[in-house]
């Protein structure tokens, strides 16, 4: 199983790490930490050295209840960072975390390689066609509602079956458009209760029926720290546990804040023959 990232074929038969670079002032864990050029370059250098294959750059906070920002503001935040990273690290594989097709396209044209869309195409009806036209890997996440309202009262009759069906319909559309590399993200914490999140983690292997790589983004989320009555800053151990479960159930990409720890569990998982 491979994906084509700007001509680099990335083999996902062994799971890969996606390091998170939030350049937002208000993200739930690291908001405001990486807004200056020196801080950004230091953090990206660290993540690449620790084993990240991908760097996911986000300029729009998607934490529950996050403030909505304009397309212009998001672009002004993210595009200079994409240009900076491609200048400093020519071989870097950048994923752009945006639900806006115009922003995604501008970033791809500046050297980014992957689109990471938290809305799964729901927020911008041009996204699918644009991704297919550019032929870049597209991460399609499931979210019920928007970041502003998604946690107000999320409800499902059968969350696993409903999300599989949603992905099946969308992947059919994308494949009809000719897009080759589709990655699915179950959207832990996006329009889901804590019980919903654990049901999805427990059933993660069922999503392989869609024949798409699975990205798991569970790092330091409230489903981990709230039951333990700790903070996100104290949730590294819980994150490592949850990521280990995801790997055992076949997740091909882990999206994380803590690259070194995630890379180590991938290496150990490979020794078990679970890739």
C-alpha positions in Angstrom: 0.0 0.0 0.0 1.7 3.2 -1.2 0.7 6.9 -1.6 2.3 9.3 -4.1 3.5 12.5 -2.4 5.1 14.8 -4.9 6.7 11.9 -6.7 7.8 10.2 -3.5 6.2 6.8 -3.1 5.5 6.3 0.6 5.1 2.6 1.6 2.4 2.3 4.3 2.9 -1.4 4.9 4.9 -0.2 7.8 3.0 2.5 9.7 4.2 6.1 9.5 4.1 9.1 11.8 2.6 12.5 11.0 3.9 15.3 13.2 1.5 18.1 14.1 2.5 21.7 13.6 -0.3 24.0 14.8 0.4 27.6 13.9 -2.8 28.7 15.6 -3.0 30.8 18.7 -5.8 28.7 20.2 -5.3 25.0 19.5 -6.3 22.8 22.5 -2.8 21.6 23.4 0.0 23.7 21.7 -1.9 26.8 20.7 0.5 29.8 20.3 3.7 27.8 20.6 4.8 27.8 17.0 4.1 31.2 15.5 7.6 32.6 15.0 10.0 31.4 12.3 12.7 30.2 14.7 10.2 28.2 16.8 8.7 26.6 13.7 12.0 25.5 12.2 13.2 24.2 15.6 10.1 22.1 16.1 10.0 20.7 12.5 13.7 19.8 12.7 13.0 17.9 15.9 10.0 16.0 14.5 11.9 15.0 11.3 14.8 13.8 13.4 12.6 11.8 15.7 11.0 9.9 12.8 8.1 11.9 11.3 7.4 11.0 7.6 4.8 13.8 7.3 4.4 17.2 8.8 0.8 18.4 9.1 0.5 22.2 9.2 -2.7 23.7 10.5 -3.7 27.3 10.7 -7.4 27.0 11.7 -8.1 25.7 15.2 -10.6 22.9 15.2 -10.9 22.3 18.9 -14.5 22.2 20.2 -16.0 25.7 20.2 -13.0 27.2 18.4 -13.4 30.7 16.9 -14.1 30.8 13.2 -11.6 32.7 11.1 -11.8 34.1 7.6 -10.2 32.4 4.6 -7.9 35.3 4.2 -6.6 35.0 7.7 -6.1 31.3 7.4 -4.2 31.7 4.2 -2.0 34.5 5.6 -1.1 32.2 8.5 -0.4 29.0 6.5 1.1 29.8 3.1 4.2 31.5 4.4 4.9 28.5 6.7 4.5 26.1 3.7 7.0 28.2 1.7 9.4 28.4 4.7 9.4 24.7 5.3 9.9 23.8 1.6 12.8 26.3 1.4 14.5 24.9 4.5 13.6 21.2 4.0 13.3 20.6 0.2 12.3 16.9 0.7 9.8 17.5 3.4 6.3 16.0 2.9 3.8 18.6 4.0 0.2 17.9 4.8 -2.1 21.0 4.8 -4.8 20.8 7.4 -7.6 22.8 5.8 -11.2 22.4 4.7 -11.0 25.2 2.1 -10.2 24.1 -1.4 -8.6 27.4 -2.5 -6.2 27.3 0.5 -5.4 23.7 -0.2 -4.7 24.4 -3.8 -2.4 27.4 -3.1 -0.4 25.3 -0.6 -0.1 22.4 -3.0 1.2 24.7 -5.7 3.8 25.9 -3.2 5.1 22.4 -2.6 2.7 20.8 0.0 1.9 17.2 -0.9 -1.2 16.1 1.0 -4.6 17.7 1.8 -6.0 16.9 5.3 -9.7 17.9 5.4 -11.5 17.7 8.7 -14.8 18.2 7.0 -14.4 15.3 4.6 -15.5 17.6 1.8 -18.7 18.8 3.5 -17.5 22.3 4.1 -16.4 23.1 0.5 -18.2 21.4 -2.4 -15.1 22.2 -4.6 -12.7 20.2 -2.5 -13.2 16.7 -4.1 -12.8 17.9 -7.7 -9.8 20.0 -6.8 -8.0 17.2 -5.0 -8.7 14.9 -8.0 -7.5 17.5 -10.4 -4.2 17.9 -8.5 -3.9 14.1 -7.9 -2.6 14.5 -4.3 -3.3 12.2 -1.4 -6.5 13.3 0.3 -7.2 12.7 4.0 -11.0 12.5 4.5 -12.0 12.9 8.1 -15.4 12.3 9.6 -17.0 15.1 11.6 -20.6 15.6 12.7 -21.3 19.3 12.6 -18.6 22.0 12.7 -15.9 22.8 15.3 -18.2 25.5 16.6 -21.1 23.1 17.4 -19.9 19.5 17.0 -19.8 18.7 20.7 -23.2 20.1 21.7 -25.2 16.9 21.4 -23.7 14.3 19.0 -26.0 11.4 18.4 -25.8 8.2 16.3 -27.9 5.0 16.1 -24.9 2.9 15.2 -21.8 5.1 14.9 -19.5 2.5 13.3 -21.9 1.5 10.6 -23.0 5.1 9.9 -19.4 6.3 9.5 -18.4 3.4 7.3 -21.4 4.1 5.1 -20.5 7.8 4.9 -17.0 7.0 3.9 -18.1 4.4 1.4 -20.3 7.0 -0.4 -17.6 9.6 -0.4 -14.8 7.3 -1.6 -17.0 6.2 -4.4 -17.4 9.8 -5.5 -13.7 10.5 -5.2 -12.8 7.3 -7.2 -15.3 8.3 -9.9 -13.4 11.6 -10.1 -10.2 9.6 -10.6 -8.5 10.3 -7.2 -6.1 7.5 -6.4 -4.8 8.1 -2.9 -7.6 8.4 -0.3 -6.9 8.1 3.4 -9.7 8.0 6.0 -9.6 9.5 9.5 -12.4 8.4 11.9 -12.4 11.9 13.5 -11.9 11.0 17.2 -13.4 13.9 19.2 -15.2 15.6 16.3 -18.9 15.4 17.0 -18.6 12.3 19.2 -19.0 11.6 22.9 -16.3 9.8 24.9 -18.3 6.6 24.6 -18.5 7.1 20.8 -14.8 7.5 20.6 -14.0 4.3 22.4 -16.5 2.4 20.4 -14.8 3.6 17.2 -11.3 2.7 18.6 -12.6 -0.7 19.5 -14.0 -1.2 16.0 -11.2 0.4 14.0 -10.3 -2.8 12.2 -13.8 -2.8 10.5 -12.8 0.3 8.5 -10.3 -1.7 6.5 -13.3 -2.9 4.5 -13.1 0.5 2.7 -9.7 -0.5 1.2 -8.1 2.9 2.2 -5.2 3.6 4.6 -6.4 4.7 8.0 -5.0 7.7 9.8 -5.6 7.9 13.6 -5.5 11.3 15.2 -6.0 10.7 18.9 -3.0 12.5 20.4 -3.7 14.1 23.8 -7.4 14.4 23.2 -10.1 14.8 25.8 -11.3 11.2 25.4 -8.0 10.3 27.0 -7.5 12.8 29.7 -11.0 13.5 30.9 -11.7 9.9 32.2 -8.4 10.1 34.0 -9.1 13.5 35.4 -5.8 14.9 34.1 -4.9 17.6 31.6 -3.8 17.3 27.9 -0.3 18.1 29.0 -0.3 15.0 31.2 -1.8 12.7 28.6 1.3 11.4 26.9 1.0 8.0 28.5 -2.6 7.7 27.6 -1.9 8.8 24.1 0.8 6.1 23.7 -1.7 3.4 25.0 -4.4 4.5 22.5 -1.9 4.7 19.6 -0.7 1.2 20.4 -4.3 -0.1 20.2 -4.7 1.8 16.8 -1.5 0.2 15.5 -2.6 -3.3 16.6 -5.9 -2.7 14.7 -4.0 -1.8 11.5 -3.8 2.0 11.5 -1.2 3.0 8.8 -0.6 6.6 10.0 -0.5 8.1 13.5 -1.0 11.9 13.7 0.7 13.0 16.9 2.2 15.8 18.9 4.9 13.6 20.3 6.8 12.0 17.4 9.6 10.2 19.3 7.2 8.2 21.5 5.0 7.3 18.5 7.9 6.3 16.4 9.1 4.0 19.1 5.8 2.1 19.4 5.7 1.7 15.6 9.2 0.1 15.7 8.1 -2.3 18.5 4.9 -3.0 16.7 6.9 -4.0 13.6 8.9 -6.5 15.7 5.6 -8.2 16.5 5.0 -8.5 12.8 2.1 -6.0 13.0 2.8 -3.4 10.3 
